[in-house]
Amino acid sequence: VQLVESGGDLAQPGGSLRLSCAASGFTFSTYPMRWYRQAPGKGRDLVGTISSADSSANYVDSVKGRFTISRDNAKNTVYLQMNSLKPEDTAVYYCNVYYGGLSYWGQGTQVTVSS
């Protein structure tokens, strides 16, 4: 299993970024996918989850209405669209899959929100 995140960057408050996570090594379309983030000096927190069945997603309260998770099963890729960014969204963002009894992570991508 391999997960590779990309798209992190420096953004201004109120701006937008789209993160991508390219997956391989498992049947992507049949597994829920998750995005997590880890702010400096803090633990890794769940941002949201997208289902495999109907691509419905749920989110932590702090990002509801601003972030959207989507997936393209033909490209084995999950996305995190982040709008109305705030300085407190600054973190390393990771995608995650629970497969075969193990939790797999990518290397993360840095998002910094600052003016």
Order of alpha helices (4+ residues) and beta strands (2+ residues): beta-beta-beta-beta-beta-beta-beta-beta-beta-beta-beta
